[in-house]
Amino acid sequence: MRRFAILLLTLGLIGGAGAGAWYYWQQRPAPEAQAGPRPGGPGRAGGPRGGGPGVPVMVAAAQRQDVPIMLDAIGTVQAYNTITVRAQVDGQLVEIAFQEGQMVKQGDLLARIDPRSYQAALDQALAKKAQDEALLANARLDLQRYTTLARNEGVSRQQQDTQRSTVAQYEAQVAADQAAIDSARTQLSFTTIRSPINGRVGLRLVDQGNLVRSGDATGIVTVSQLQPIAVTFTLPQQELGRVLEALERGAVPVQALRSASGGTPQTQGSPASPGARGPIMGELRTLDSAVDASTGTIKLKAVFANEDTRLWPGAFVNVRLRIDTVPDAVTVPLVAVQRGPDGAFAYVLKGDQTVEQRSLQLGVLTPTEAVVRRGVEVGEKVVTSGALRLSPGVNVVATDDATPENTPAPGQRRLRSRQAADASR
């Protein structure tokens, strides 16, 4: 009996456990309810027939505009003219007439050298000329007398010729005296040192009271012309033909932008950071006479008015050279262009707030925009952000992209305008 009771108790426990399991299984939610609607199914929140909110994206409208074709480079600012002012005569520097960093004009006084010895040499030359002029005047009077006497045979022809030679000698001596005067006056003028150009003086290289010599290599001060100012930069030799064609069509505009990355940080508004107040406009002046065979680049020179002196000699700047313009082109932000197995495409917003995948035939690409030859019409809106979550027919919640410049997304490939033009042919 005892064994039979234990068996009945065991069977009861097993039956209770089975009933509990059956009840749990009947009350458990369906897998579809736990996991939510299947992707792409009728209940998908972002699907074409979903009842929930769509995928948030940003869109921008295709525009018709003129697209400039730019070439980018890193340039170095150089003074248009740089003059090292040196002494041309020996002597003591008795006056420094400029302040370091002062803007000067051509002819402004910079320094003076002790002029006394050079003034004495000029006075001596003037006195020598006066002496020789007196001798010349007397010799000419004697020649007139000899000429009158020779007509009456009062003197011999030889005496007359000798006196004529004496007059010629004194005339040559007076001319030599005048040359000596001019030389002495020039040497004296060198004691007054003036600025040869308009520009800005740097730090003085010698102090007042020092003895300076004409052969000194250091000089007294450097004057740099900042208005206008030059920027030199290099481009690959493959761009030489297009640059020459642009020069043949007329003036080629050049922009100087903010300081190149990697340089010394500059404070906002400082001369070496021109981009703090926008680009500075200039003009391409010339190209170098030869390509650098070691680097395969050609050096170019642009000139800027630099009226506000935002460009400073020695600074690095980003240079943008406009060599052509694509007129009346349909453009979309470059970030809207996607790459697939069949080429470039973009997601275009439809009127029912869904998107469709549209193949694009591209033209020129710039760092921020893409010229579309076929695939998008003016006014149609393309997705610029959130495209990774999209597929054709998906509902979206679109917000206009109000960013002034649609910067390419990280990792998106930037093609040069030349490469894009070649690929689209």
Residue pairs with C-beta under 8 A, 6 or more apart in sequence:
32 38
36 43
37 43
37 44
37 45
37 50
38 44
40 47
41 47
42 49
42 50
43 50
43 51
44 50
45 51
45 52
45 53
45 54
46 52
46 53
46 54
46 55
46 389
46 394
46 395
46 396
47 393
47 394
47 395
48 354
48 393
48 394
48 395
50 395
53 397
54 353
54 394
54 395
54 396
54 397
55 386
55 389
55 390
55 394
55 395
55 396
55 397
56 386
56 396
56 397
56 399
57 347
57 355
57 383
57 384
57 385
57 386
57 387
57 390
57 396
57 397
57 398
57 399
58 383
58 384
58 385
58 386
58 398
58 399
58 400
58 401
59 349
59 381
59 382
59 383
59 384
59 398
59 399
59 400
59 401
60 332
60 333
60 336
60 381
60 382
60 384
60 400
60 401
60 406
61 378
61 379
61 380
61 381
61 382
62 330
62 331
62 332
62 372
62 376
62 377
62 378
62 379
62 380
62 381
62 382
63 330
63 331
63 332
63 378
64 328
64 329
64 330
64 331
64 378
65 328
65 329
65 331
66 325
66 326
66 327
66 328
66 329
67 325
67 326
67 329
67 331
67 364
67 366
67 369
67 371
68 322
68 324
68 325
68 326
68 366
69 322
69 323
69 324
69 325
69 326
69 364
69 366
69 417
70 320
70 321
70 322
70 323
70 366
70 417
71 235
71 239
71 242
71 243
71 320
71 321
71 323
71 417
72 318
72 319
72 320
72 321
72 367
73 233
73 234
73 235
73 318
73 319
73 321
74 233
74 260
74 316
74 317
74 318
74 319
75 231
75 232
75 233
75 256
75 302
75 316
75 317
75 318
75 319
76 231
76 232
76 233
76 314
76 315
76 316
76 317
77 229
77 230
77 231
77 256
77 311
77 312
77 313
77 314
77 315
77 316
77 317
78 229
78 230
78 231
78 232
78 313
78 314
79 199
79 224
79 225
79 226
79 229
79 230
79 313
80 225
80 226
80 227
80 228
80 229
80 230
80 303
81 197
81 199
81 224
81 225
82 222
82 223
82 224
82 225
82 313
83 196
83 197
83 199
83 222
83 223
83 224
84 219
84 221
84 222
85 110
85 111
85 193
85 195
85 196
85 219
85 220
85 221
85 222
85 223
86 214
86 216
86 217
86 219
86 220
87 93
87 113
87 190
87 193
87 212
87 213
87 214
87 216
87 219
87 220
88 190
88 214
89 113
89 118
89 187
89 190
89 191
89 214
90 211
90 212
90 213
90 214
91 113
91 114
91 115
91 117
91 118
91 191
91 211
91 212
92 113
92 114
92 209
92 210
92 211
92 212
93 111
93 112
93 113
93 206
93 207
93 208
93 209
93 210
93 211
93 212
93 220
94 112
94 113
94 114
94 208
94 209
95 111
95 112
95 208
96 110
96 111
96 204
96 207
96 208
97 109
97 110
97 111
97 112
98 104
98 108
98 109
98 110
98 111
98 201
98 204
98 221
99 201
100 201
100 202
100 203
100 204
101 200
101 201
101 202
102 200
102 201
103 199
103 200
104 110
104 195
104 198
104 199
104 200
104 201
104 223
105 195
105 198
106 194
106 195
106 196
106 197
106 198
107 194
107 195
108 194
108 195
109 192
109 193
109 194
110 193
110 194
110 195
110 201
110 220
110 221
111 193
111 220
111 221
112 191
112 192
112 193
113 190
113 191
113 192
113 193
113 212
114 191
115 188
115 191
115 192
118 184
118 187
118 188
118 190
118 191
119 188
121 184
121 187
121 188
122 181
122 184
122 185
122 187
122 188
124 184
125 177
125 180
125 181
125 183
125 184
126 181
128 177
128 180
129 174
129 177
129 178
129 180
129 181
132 170
132 173
132 174
132 177
133 174
133 177
135 170
135 173
136 167
136 170
136 171
136 173
136 174
139 163
139 166
139 167
139 170
140 167
142 163
142 166
143 160
143 163
143 164
143 166
143 167
146 155
146 159
146 160
146 163
147 160
148 154
149 155
150 156
150 157
150 159
150 160
193 220
195 201
195 223
196 223
197 223
197 225
198 225
198 227
199 223
199 224
199 225
199 226
200 223
200 224
200 226
201 221
201 222
201 223
202 221
202 222
202 223
202 224
203 221
204 220
204 221
205 218
205 219
205 220
205 221
205 222
206 212
206 218
206 219
206 220
212 220
224 313
226 306
226 309
226 311
226 312
226 313
227 305
227 306
227 307
227 309
228 303
228 304
228 305
228 306
229 303
229 304
229 306
229 311
229 313
230 285
230 301
230 302
230 303
230 304
231 254
231 256
231 282
231 301
231 302
231 303
231 304
231 311
231 317
231 319
232 299
232 300
232 301
232 302
233 299
233 300
233 302
233 319
234 292
234 295
234 297
234 298
234 299
234 300
235 243
235 297
235 298
235 300
235 321
236 296
236 297
236 298
237 291
237 296
237 297
237 298
238 418
239 298
239 323
239 418
240 287
240 291
240 298
242 323
242 324
242 418
243 252
243 284
243 287
243 298
243 300
243 321
243 323
244 287
245 323
246 252
246 284
246 322
246 323
246 324
247 284
251 283
251 284
252 283
252 284
252 321
252 322
252 323
253 281
253 282
253 283
253 284
253 321
253 322
254 281
254 282
254 283
254 284
254 302
254 304
254 319
254 320
254 321
254 322
255 279
255 280
255 281
255 282
255 319
255 320
255 321
255 322
256 274
256 279
256 280
256 282
256 302
256 304
256 311
256 317
256 318
256 319
257 274
257 275
257 279
257 317
257 318
257 319
257 320
258 273
258 274
258 275
258 276
258 317
258 318
259 266
259 272
259 273
259 274
259 275
259 315
259 316
259 317
259 318
260 316
260 317
260 318
263 315
263 316
264 272
266 272
266 273
267 273
268 276
269 276
269 277
270 276
271 309
271 310
271 311
271 312
271 315
272 312
272 315
274 280
274 310
274 311
274 317
275 318
277 310
279 320
280 304
280 306
280 310
280 311
281 304
282 302
282 303
282 304
282 305
283 302
283 303
283 304
284 300
284 301
284 302
284 321
285 301
285 302
285 303
286 300
286 301
287 298
287 299
287 300
287 301
288 298
288 299
288 300
288 301
291 297
291 298
292 298
292 299
300 321
302 319
302 321
304 311
311 317
326 363
326 364
326 371
329 363
329 364
329 371
330 371
330 372
330 373
330 376
330 377
330 378
331 369
331 370
331 371
331 372
332 346
332 369
332 370
332 372
332 376
332 382
333 368
333 369
333 370
333 382
333 384
333 401
333 406
334 365
334 366
334 367
334 368
334 369
334 370
334 406
334 408
334 412
334 414
335 384
335 385
335 406
335 407
335 408
335 409
335 412
336 346
336 347
336 370
336 382
336 383
336 384
336 387
336 406
337 344
337 345
337 346
337 360
337 362
337 370
338 344
338 345
338 346
338 347
338 387
339 345
339 413
342 359
343 359
343 360
344 359
344 360
344 361
344 362
345 357
345 358
345 359
345 360
345 375
346 357
346 358
346 360
346 375
346 376
346 382
346 383
347 355
347 356
347 357
347 358
347 382
347 383
347 387
347 390
348 355
348 356
348 357
348 358
348 376
348 380
348 381
348 382
348 383
349 355
349 380
349 381
349 382
349 383
349 396
349 398
350 356
353 395
353 396
353 397
353 398
354 393
354 394
354 395
354 396
355 383
355 390
355 392
355 393
355 394
355 396
356 392
356 393
357 391
357 392
358 375
358 376
359 375
360 370
360 372
360 374
360 375
360 376
361 372
361 373
361 374
361 375
361 424
362 370
362 371
362 372
362 373
362 420
362 423
362 424
363 370
363 371
363 372
363 373
363 420
363 421
363 424
364 370
364 371
364 417
364 420
364 421
364 424
365 371
365 414
365 415
365 416
365 417
365 420
366 417
367 408
367 414
368 405
368 406
368 407
368 408
369 406
370 420
373 424
376 382
381 398
383 390
383 396
383 398
384 401
384 406
385 401
386 396
390 396
408 414
415 423
